[in-house]
Amino acid sequence: MAVVCVIGSSNTDMVIKGDKLPAPGETVIGGTFLMNPGGKGANQAVAAVRLAKGAPSTTITFVATVGNDVFGQQARQQFEREGIRTDFVTTDADEPSGVALIGVDNQGENCIMVASGANARLGQAQVAQALAALTDAATAVVLLQLETPLPTVDYAIRQSYERGIRVVLNPAPAQSLDPIILSCLYVITPNETEAELLTGVRVTGETTARQAAQRLHESGVPNVIITLGARGAYLSTPAEASLIATPPVTAVDSTAAGDCFNGALAVALAEGLALPEAVRFACKAASISVTRLGAQTSLPYRHEVDALPVLTSPSH
């Protein structure tokens, strides 16, 4: 049985949609208010389980820590309703559940502030138990982000690598990483901002994406995917490099697009797709998510992605 093990954060998102995002010191009167389950880890777990619906032999496990409050209780109930395995979602008695405050403008751009709360308590022992439950390394994929303690992320990557489990790292929010950790990854999936922080290359298109990808290869990462928003994703492997297009859509809210992409990518890899096909699948899923408001509420199901036409991109 294929398994996607998502290790990461769970938050409650409080979203205000308005005409513009506020500048420092500015108050903006917004319009629509939404309160939704979120957190990069939780978003990616929900994306994965919805997109694995067409593959009943794929299990989605989530490893996270929530607070002993209404937000934590609601999050756990949501994971169970979605069909996510929650054996390794623990409740911290002292810290509140994570919360994110999100502003979205009329172009679909967003700004986010996060109070980590119980996410900061996600520890190595919890990760060790979850990894021990992955009995078939060949069909397992571990998916991580950077909204939980870096020592825990470091431990999860090293332990997964030693067990022969493929690791997908979404290096968000952006921060510097140990080169030893980078060499333990199967694939890294930065956006333009994160790629610049990791490599020093300002990514503005395919040419600079290629340069940034080369820097990451030199740091030891075998496979690099730089997400480029509406332009798609730049995939670079030892064997090939190509810009993979995303379907043209009208964006409403980009809040969880990257999380959708990563959850979809992990599912596709666990199902045995090669990287180019997995990236195409992820681009299609993310293109649907940006047409909807919210984080988890925007995440599509497998049948919606399968209904989109197949896109092809020339290799370079």
C-alpha positions, 0 to 999 in steps of 0.5 A: 500500500502506498503511503503519503506521510505529511508532517507539519502544521495545523492552523485555523485561518481567519481570512479577510478579502478586500480590494487591496492589502494594507501597507504598514501602518494602514487600515483597510476596510475589507469585505468578506470574512471567512474562518477556515481550517488551514496550516501548510501541513494540514492543507497538504494532507487534505489536498493529498487525501482528496486527490488520492480518492481515485487510488483507494490503495493510497493512505494519507497520514498526518503528523501534527500537534494541536492545542486543547481548544475548540480549534484543535478539536475542530481540526481533528474532526475535520481530518477524520471526516476527510479520511486522513489517518490521525494516529499521530496527531497529538494534543498539547495541554499547554499551548493553543492551536495555531492561528493564521491571519490572512488578507486577500486582495481583488487580484487573489494575492495574499499576506499572512501572519501566523501564531504557531502555538502548539505547532512549535511542540511537534517533536522528534518522538512523535515523528519517529513513531510515524516513520516506524509505521511506514513499513514499505519504504519503496511506496512511501513519500514523506512531505514536509514544510517549515512551519514546525520546529526546524530540528524536528524537520531536520530529524524527519528528513534524516530518518526518512533518508536513512530508511530509503523513503523519498522526501519532498520538502516544501521550503516554506516559509522561506529560511536557510537550510543545512546543505546536509539536509538538502542532500537527503531530499528526493525533491525540493519545491520552492516558489520564486521567493524561496528559491531566491533565499536558498540560492541567491538567484532572483527568479523571474522566469525560466532562465533564472529558474534554471540557474537557481535549480542548478545551484540547488543541484550543486547543494546536493538536491537531485530533483528541483521543482520551482513553482512559478505561479500562473506560468507553471513549474520548472522541473530540473532533474539529472536527466531533463529540465522543462517548464511545465505549464499550468491550465489558464484560469482566473485566480480568486485566491492563491492562499493554498495553491502551493499546498495543493501543488505539494499534496498533489505531487506527493500523491502522484509520486506515491502512486508511481508516476514519474516526476514530469507526470507528477508535476503536470498533475500537481499543476492541474490541481493547483490551477483549480484551487486558485479559482476558489476562496480559502485554504482547505475549502479551495482544495479539489478532488481527484475527479475534478483534476482528472476532468481537465485536459492533459497539458504538454510542455516542450523540454529545454 
